[in-house]
Each structure stands twice: as structure tokens, then as C-alpha cells.
Amino acid sequence: MELKPVMYQMGKMWDQTDANENFYVRYNTDVNGGAHWHDCFEIELVVGGSCCEVLNGVSIPVKKGDVTLITPADLHEVHNIEALEIYNLMFTDAVIDEKILNAILLNENSIISCHLDDEDFEYVLNILRRADKEYHTKEHDYERFVIDSINQLLSIMLRHSETSTSNRKELSIRTAAFYMKMSFN
């Protein structure tokens, strides 16, 4: 039996943004499901439909109200896409509050994903809608608004996903992988 080579795509945030931007926001109904990773963080909020998100080999069925954080160290793909509508919010580590970034990197769970109740879903959806508007209209101080939105969303996700933070003083494997990926050059 001949094995077919597996192709992975490397997504670069700067393929989607203007020069020197640290984030972008988009509403997406045309999701490409192929295996890939990014040079940035990504928050995906499922607004409608469903799919199976595969994150580092772990399958997660997702539907409306589910939100997932994808780090630069995560290989991910999407299968079984059914009328999927999502918000993608992609951003560099430079915009993440240091305390929140440490909570993400030292998280003992390998995946930060959760289902939001109706009230929190509407709240998060409104944050993303406004961040999308701010990003695309680029009104005065839109950067601050989007950066604050990113940190608020990450705080909500960490709270809902019931993450536990490692008390170990040495770097976790996940932290080391993230550092190597971001500092490779």
C-alpha cells in the first residue's frame, strides 16, 4: 500500500491584513477545512451550522455557541461542515495581556474550547460584530478597541473552559513549542 504525502498549509496573518496590523476580524461562511496552522492566534466563534474541528489530532464537534482558541502551535482542520457560519478573529501575541497569555501558555488542557450559554453567546457575538465594524471602518483608535475586545474574549473563554494553570516553574512543552515557532527566524 502506497502512502500519500500529507500536505499542510501555513497560513500567514499578513496575507489577510494591511502592513503592520496585529489582528484582523472577519465573518466567514466559506470555511476551508484543510489541515493548516497559522503564525498567529485565532478565536473561532460558531454563529450558525456545525462542523467537526480537529485540533492537534483531537476531534471536537462544534455548533452554534461554541468558541475555540487556536494558538500558533496548533495544527487544525475542519470536517463535516454543515452550513457553517463563524467569526474569525486572528491576532499576534503582542496584543494579548501578559497575564492572559501566561494563563493560555501554562494551561494544562491542550485545548481551550467551550460552549457559551445564550446570554454569553449574545454578548460575545456583539463584541465580535463591533470589533468587525471597527476593524473594517478603521475609525479613530480602532486598534485599542479591537485589542481590548481580544483580551475580553480570551478572559471569557478562560473562565468558561474551566482551565487549570500549571504551577510548574519550568516551561511547559506547549510554551516551548510556541516560543520556538514564534522565534524561529
C-alpha positions, 0 to 999 in steps of 0.5 A: 500500500502506497502512502500519500504525502500529507500536505499542510498549509501555513497560513500567514496573518499578513496575507489577510491584513494591511502592513503592520496590523496585529489582528484582523476580524472577519465573518466567514461562511466559506470555511476551508477545512484543510489541515493548516496552522497559522503564525498567529492566534485565532478565536473561532466563534460558531454563529450558525451550522456545525462542523467537526474541528480537529485540533492537534489530532483531537476531534471536537464537534462544534455548533452554534455557541461554541468558541475555540482558541487556536494558538500558533502551535496548533495544527487544525482542520475542519470536517463535516461542515454543515452550513457553517457560519463563524467569526474569525478573529486572528491576532499576534501575541503582542496584543494579548495581556501578559497575564492572559497569555501566561494563563493560555501558555501554562494551561494544562488542557491542550485545548481551550474550547467551550460552549457559551450559554445564550446570554454569553453567546449574545454578548460575545457575538456583539463584541465580535460584530463591533470589533468587525465594524471597527476593524473594517471602518478603521475609525479613530483608535480602532486598534485599542478597541479591537485589542481590548475586545481580544483580551475580553474574549480570551478572559471569557473563554478562560473562565468558561473552559474551566482551565487549570494553570500549571504551577510548574516553574519550568516551561511547559512543552506547549510554551516551548513549542510556541516560543520556538515557532514564534522565534524561529527566524 
